[in-house]
Amino acid sequence: MDETKKELAKLRRQASEVASEIHDIVEDTLWQDYEKLAELSQELIKRCQKVEAFKKEKGL
């Protein structure tokens, strides 16, 4: 079970890292980097879906 929690934490961290990139663009470089938002948003959706699939698979 400990490994399951570690893997879930890893997947959540990966999603949070993408969300952080989006946040940084919005806060700091919106007008220079706004074109990156669509790709990053799709990546964030994929990573969140991975988290949800993992939770479902493991019964969490």
ChimeraX attribute file (.defattr): number of C-alpha atoms within 10 A of each C-alpha:
attribute: neighborCount
match mode: 1-to-1
recipient: residues
	/A:1	7
	/A:2	7
	/A:3	8
	/A:4	13
	/A:5	13
	/A:6	11
	/A:7	14
	/A:8	19
	/A:9	13
	/A:10	13
	/A:11	18
	/A:12	16
	/A:13	14
	/A:14	16
	/A:15	20
	/A:16	15
	/A:17	12
	/A:18	18
	/A:19	16
	/A:20	12
	/A:21	16
	/A:22	21
	/A:23	14
	/A:24	13
	/A:25	17
	/A:26	14
	/A:27	9
	/A:28	10
	/A:29	11
	/A:30	15
	/A:31	9
	/A:32	9
	/A:33	13
	/A:34	12
	/A:35	11
	/A:36	13
	/A:37	16
	/A:38	11
	/A:39	10
	/A:40	15
	/A:41	15
	/A:42	12
	/A:43	15
	/A:44	20
	/A:45	14
	/A:46	13
	/A:47	19
	/A:48	17
	/A:49	14
	/A:50	16
	/A:51	21
	/A:52	16
	/A:53	13
	/A:54	16
	/A:55	14
	/A:56	10
	/A:57	9
	/A:58	12
	/A:59	7
	/A:60	11
